[in-house]
Amino acid sequence: MADPTHEQLEASNETEKRHVGGEVRYYLRDVGKHLRKLNQPFNSDGLEAWFTPDGKFHAQGLNSGAATYGMLGAAAAVAITSN
């Protein structure tokens, strides 16, 4: 799975562009939607997930392990790149 491009992140309805500490981030608008696609019983309250302009995925508040982190990033990337 290829990382989303800067252009795809800019154009996506799945993300919201924000500036945090001088850094541009593309936050997922509905993290819970992407978790539901994975059939993960995880409460998305307090979870923040975003991409940097180079397409790298990041998340805070995801304590259920690296596998869920990777699956969430991949599911979000698929949604972004399929638009």
Rosetta blueprint (number, residue, H / E / L):
1 M L
2 A L
3 D L
4 P L
5 T L
6 H H
7 E H
8 Q H
9 L H
10 E H
11 A H
12 S L
13 N L
14 E L
15 T E
16 E E
17 K E
18 R E
19 H E
20 V E
21 G L
22 G L
23 E E
24 V E
25 R E
26 Y E
27 Y E
28 L E
29 R L
30 D L
31 V H
32 G H
33 K H
34 H H
35 L H
36 R H
37 K H
38 L L
39 N L
40 Q L
41 P L
42 F L
43 N L
44 S L
45 D L
46 G L
47 L L
48 E E
49 A E
50 W E
51 F E
52 T L
53 P L
54 D L
55 G L
56 K L
57 F E
58 H E
59 A E
60 Q E
61 G L
62 L L
63 N L
64 S L
65 G L
66 A H
67 A H
68 T H
69 Y H
70 G H
71 M H
72 L H
73 G H
74 A H
75 A H
76 A H
77 A H
78 V H
79 A H
80 I H
81 T H
82 S L
83 N L
